[in-house]
Amino acid sequence: MSLDVTRLMNNARVHLPGAIDSALQLELFNVFDTFFKDSNIWQEEIPFRAKVGTSDYSIEQTSVASIVRLLWITNSDGLPVRATMAEPGEIRLQSSPGQTDTYTATVSLTVDDPVAKDGYPEFPAWTLTKYGDGILEGLLARMMAQPAKPYTNSQMAVFHMRKFTGAVSQAKYEALHKNLNNGQTWCFPQSFMTRQRRR
């Protein structure tokens, strides 16, 4: 267990007298799942070989995680490629490539079983370092919403859930803007702009 997870659990125990670790671990998994699915903050770039005349491709993440959604695909020049992913990991290009190329699919991920030996899901350590306070709010909200427990508190559950929702929104914004201060959502790749000027 990392120091960040240890700190998170200790903070949760202070607010949740009588809570058992198995319940905390279960709800923490659910909090992580919601956080990653709603924010797109956990991303992975997956390269695959695009072939002439072929529109359907299967990709697989390298992390111990599940693919949530396709964010975008680019070709070897960094230019966007239109595609869909009706089923996680199954990509369909809008049009098959005119030449063999290496495409890169950027996908968002969420936690998945199996969890690590210590009972906690695997996830990028930096997400807890950066968003630990918000994740703690989500854990407190879910635990306090449980009925007939020593720590049950419906009003505080709503309070903590609002703070968690705010943290998810902030993470989603930062994922969209790549943590760039005052950054725009997207811009044309430099290679595309250079080609446009030469025409």
N, C-alpha and C positions, 0 to 999 in steps of 0.2 A: 504494500500500500504506500502511495506517495505521501509526502508531507502535506501537499495540498488537500488530498482526500482525507487524511487524518484530521487536519484542521477543520475541514467542512463537517465531518462527522461529530467532532467535539463541540463545535458551535451549535449543531442541530440538537445534540443531547442536552445542552444547557436550556434550550427553549422547549424541549419535549420530555419532561420527566416521566420515566417509566417506559419510554420507547425501547423496543428491542432491536438489535442490529439487523435481524433478518427483514423486519418491516421497513427499516430505514433503507436497506439495500434495494429492496423491491421498488419502493417509491422513488429512490434516486435514479434507478434505471428508467422509470417512466418519465421523470423530469428531464433527463438527458435526451430521451427519445423525442419529447415534445420540443425541447430547445433546438436540437439539430434539425428536425423536420421543418420547423417554422422559420428558422433563421437562415438556412443554407450556409452557415458559417464553416462547416466542415466540408471541404472540397478536395477532390482528387482528379488529377489529369491522367487520362488513360489513353495511350497511343494505340492505334490499330491500323492495319494495312488496308487501304481502300483499293479495290481492284476494278478495272474497266468492266462495265456491264453489270456490276453487282451493287445492289442497293441495301441489302439486309446484312447486318453484322451483329455479332455477340461480343460484348465486352465484360470484363470482370475486374472488380476492385482488388487491390492488393492488401488493403487494410482489413482487419477483422471488423467488418461493418456491413451495412446494407445500403444499396443505392436507393436514394429517395427520388431524385429527378435529374433529368439532363438539363444542364445550364446552357451550354453552347458547344459547338464543334468548330475547329479551325483546321485549315489545311497546312501544308509544310511552309507556306509563305505567310502564315498568320492570318489569312483571310477567312471570314465566317463561311460556314457550310450549313445549308438548311437541312434540318433533320427532325425526326420525332422519336420518342421512346415510349410507346404505349405500355410496354412491360419493362420493368427495371432490368437493364443490361442488354435489352434487345433494341438495336438502333435501326431505323429505316431512313435512308437518305432521300431527300425529295427528288433528286436525280442522280443517277449513277455517274461516277467520275469518268472523265474523258481519257485519263491516263492514270497509271498506278501511282499512288502517293501515300504518304503517312499522314493520317488525320489524328487529331487529338481531341478526345471528348472530355469535357470538364463536367463532372457530376457532383451532386451534393450527397453526403452520407449521413447515416445515423447509427446509433449503437445497435449491436446485434448479439445474440447468443452464439457461441458460448461466452460467458463472462470469464474473467481471469480467475486463477485459483483462489484468490482472496475474496471472491464473490462480487467483485465490482466489474462493470463493463469496461472494455478498452475504448479509449478515446484520446485525441491529441491533448497532451499535458497542458499546452498553452491555453486551451479553452477554459480550463478551470482556473488557471493563473489569472486570466483576464476577466472572466465572467463569473468567478466563484461566488460573489455576493448575490448575483441574480439567481444562480442555480440554488443557492441556499434558500432564497425566498420561495422558489418553487417547491423545494423539499418541505419546508415548513407549512406551506399552503396545503399540500396534499396530505401531510400527516395530520394537521389540525382539522381537516375536513372528514377524517375517519370518525364514525359514530362510536359513542360509548367507550371512549378511551380517556385515560387520565389527562391527556393533553388536548382533548377535543375542544375546539373553540371556533365556531362557525364565523364569527365576526372577524377574528384575526386571520382565519383562512382566506377570507375575501381580501383583506388588507394585503397579505403576503402575495396572493395571486396577482393582484394589480401590479405590484412591484416586479414580480417575475415576468409578467406580460410586457412591462416596460423594458426590461432587460433583453427580452427576445427581440423586441422592435429595434432596439439600439444595435444589437448584434446583426440583425438583418440589414439594417442601413449600412453598417460598416462592411459587411460582406459584399453588398452591392457596389460600394465605392472603393473596395479593396483597401480599407483603412487609410485612404488618402484624405487629408484634411481639405475640406471644401472641394473635393474631387467630383468630377462629373461621372455619371453612371457608366458611359462607354464612349470611346472615340475610335475613329478609323485607325487601323494599324499604320505605322510609319511607312511601311513598304507600299501600302495602298495610296497614301497621300503623295509619295514620291512619283508613283506611276501616273497619277492624275496630272501632276504638274508637267510631266514630260510630254503629255499628249498635246 
